[in-house]
Amino acid sequence: MSKIQRNCVIITFAIISIAPIWLFTYLPSVDLPNHMATTSILLRLMQGDVVTTSFYQTNLSVVPYYLYYIFALPLVALFGVLSGTKITITLFAGAFLAASWLILLKRKRAWFIILLAPLFITSLFFMASCQYLRGCPQYCSLIGVY
């Protein structure tokens, strides 16, 4: 496969991977509404909202999805909960695809593909029930291009 063909495949799968995020108003994810609510509450806590601070307190210990909240909070503050969440998920998907593409371009040996396993597993875990909308095209792009 030539470089042009490989890049076309990667771009096609990038579009297929990111399109569902923006085609639907709400993503079909099991726990995404919970993360959106948590992000909204964290933002209100940081802004010192009196009602929110009377019910919740900030816990800055490292928890699952900590990295998601770090990226999502400024975007939610700028664009609102729904758009900020979609932008954050798009950035995570784009980072996964960019890392995959760079690893495939820079590979020296066949075992190099093993480095993608944590990225792929994290991507599936992050998207919960959306793995078939986003995860499968990414996986196919890795296997097909490799």
C-alpha positions as CSV (number, residue, x, y, z in Angstrom):
1,M,0.0,0.0,0.0
2,S,1.4,3.4,-1.0
3,K,1.7,6.3,1.4
4,I,-1.1,8.1,-0.3
5,Q,-3.4,5.1,-0.1
6,R,-2.5,4.6,3.6
7,N,-3.1,8.2,4.4
8,C,-6.5,8.1,2.6
9,V,-7.5,5.1,4.6
10,I,-6.4,6.8,7.9
11,I,-8.3,10.0,7.0
12,T,-11.4,8.0,6.0
13,F,-11.4,6.1,9.3
14,A,-10.8,9.4,11.2
15,I,-13.9,10.8,9.7
16,I,-15.9,7.6,10.4
17,S,-14.6,7.7,14.0
18,I,-15.4,11.3,14.7
19,A,-18.6,11.7,12.7
20,P,-20.9,9.9,15.3
21,I,-19.9,12.4,17.9
22,W,-21.4,15.3,16.0
23,L,-24.2,13.5,14.0
24,F,-26.2,12.8,17.1
25,T,-27.4,15.3,19.8
26,Y,-26.6,12.9,22.6
27,L,-24.1,10.1,22.3
28,P,-25.4,6.6,23.0
29,S,-23.1,6.0,26.0
30,V,-24.0,4.4,29.3
31,D,-22.1,6.7,31.6
32,L,-21.6,9.9,29.6
33,P,-24.6,11.7,31.2
34,N,-23.0,11.0,34.6
35,H,-19.7,12.5,33.4
36,M,-21.5,15.5,31.9
37,A,-23.3,16.1,35.2
38,T,-20.0,15.7,37.2
39,T,-18.2,18.1,34.9
40,S,-21.1,20.6,35.3
41,I,-21.0,20.2,39.1
42,L,-17.2,20.6,39.2
43,L,-17.4,23.7,37.1
44,R,-20.0,25.2,39.5
45,L,-17.9,24.3,42.5
46,M,-14.9,26.0,41.0
47,Q,-17.0,29.1,40.3
48,G,-18.1,29.1,44.0
49,D,-21.8,28.6,43.3
50,V,-23.5,28.8,46.8
51,V,-26.2,26.2,46.1
52,T,-23.8,23.7,44.7
53,T,-21.2,24.1,47.5
54,S,-24.0,23.5,50.1
55,F,-24.5,20.0,48.6
56,Y,-21.0,19.0,47.3
57,Q,-17.4,19.5,48.1
58,T,-14.3,19.3,45.9
59,N,-12.3,16.1,46.1
60,L,-9.1,16.5,44.2
61,S,-7.8,13.0,44.6
62,V,-7.0,11.1,41.4
63,V,-10.0,9.1,40.2
64,P,-10.9,7.4,37.0
65,Y,-11.5,9.9,34.2
66,Y,-9.4,12.5,36.0
67,L,-7.7,13.4,32.7
68,Y,-11.1,13.7,31.0
69,Y,-12.2,16.2,33.6
70,I,-9.0,18.2,33.3
71,F,-9.6,18.6,29.6
72,A,-13.4,18.9,29.7
73,L,-13.7,21.6,32.4
74,P,-12.3,24.6,30.4
75,L,-14.2,23.5,27.3
76,V,-17.4,23.1,29.2
77,A,-16.9,26.6,30.7
78,L,-16.4,28.1,27.2
79,F,-19.0,26.1,25.2
80,G,-21.5,24.7,27.6
81,V,-21.9,21.1,28.8
82,L,-23.0,19.4,25.6
83,S,-20.7,21.1,23.1
84,G,-17.7,21.1,25.6
85,T,-18.2,17.3,26.1
86,K,-18.4,16.7,22.3
87,I,-15.2,18.8,21.7
88,T,-13.4,16.9,24.5
89,I,-14.4,13.5,23.0
90,T,-13.4,14.7,19.6
91,L,-10.0,15.7,20.9
92,F,-9.5,12.3,22.6
93,A,-10.5,10.5,19.4
94,G,-8.2,12.7,17.4
95,A,-5.3,12.1,19.8
96,F,-5.9,8.4,19.5
97,L,-5.9,8.5,15.7
98,A,-2.8,10.8,15.6
99,A,-0.9,8.5,18.0
100,S,-1.9,5.5,15.9
101,W,-0.8,7.2,12.7
102,L,2.5,8.3,14.2
103,I,3.3,4.8,15.5
104,L,2.4,3.2,12.2
105,L,4.6,5.7,10.4
106,K,7.6,5.3,12.7
107,R,7.4,1.5,13.2
108,K,10.6,-0.5,12.9
109,R,9.4,-4.0,13.8
110,A,6.2,-5.9,13.8
111,W,6.0,-5.9,17.7
112,F,5.6,-2.1,17.5
113,I,1.8,-2.5,17.0
114,I,1.7,-3.8,20.6
115,L,2.2,-0.1,21.7
116,L,-1.2,0.6,20.3
117,A,-3.0,-1.8,22.6
118,P,-3.2,0.6,25.6
119,L,-4.5,3.3,23.3
120,F,-7.1,1.1,21.8
121,I,-8.3,-0.4,25.1
122,T,-8.4,3.1,26.7
123,S,-10.4,4.3,23.7
124,L,-13.0,1.5,24.1
125,F,-13.2,2.0,27.8
126,F,-13.6,5.8,27.4
127,M,-16.4,5.4,24.9
128,A,-18.3,2.7,26.9
129,S,-21.1,1.6,24.7
130,C,-19.9,3.6,21.7
131,Q,-17.1,1.2,20.9
132,Y,-18.9,0.0,17.8
133,L,-19.5,3.5,16.5
134,R,-15.9,4.7,17.1
135,G,-13.7,1.8,18.2
136,C,-14.3,-0.6,15.3
137,P,-13.3,1.9,12.6
138,Q,-10.2,2.8,14.5
139,Y,-9.3,-0.9,15.0
140,C,-9.9,-1.6,11.3
141,S,-7.7,1.3,10.3
142,L,-4.9,0.0,12.4
143,I,-5.1,-3.6,11.1
144,G,-5.8,-2.6,7.5
145,V,-3.0,0.0,7.3
146,Y,-0.5,-2.1,9.2
